Amino acid sequence: MSDFFTCPVRALRLANRLLVAGLLLLLIGLFAAYGLDAYLGLRLLVGAHALTILGPSLLKLGYVLRLAAQQQLNRPGAPCCATA
């Protein structure tokens, strides 16, 4: 697993996916928790509110991973990884 993060290109792809997933979870959670609150049961409403916490958490992780990957890519002699 540590080999995965040594390649900045793969880490950048993962960061982009985390950013998109976090944004989607946040938007779905906001729409369900505050737009559909009258139509949802208690369990689904609690789950929707949980998405409003998990979404920004994924956004933050993706953002930090993206910054780290971009910093590795900007270094001279950055490790290159082969992709097939």
Buried (B, 14 or more C-beta within 10 A) or exposed (E): EEEEBEBBBBBBBBBBEBBEBBBEBBEBBBEBBEEEEEEBEEEBBEBBBEBBEBBBEBBEBBBEBBEBBEEBEEEEEEEEEEEE
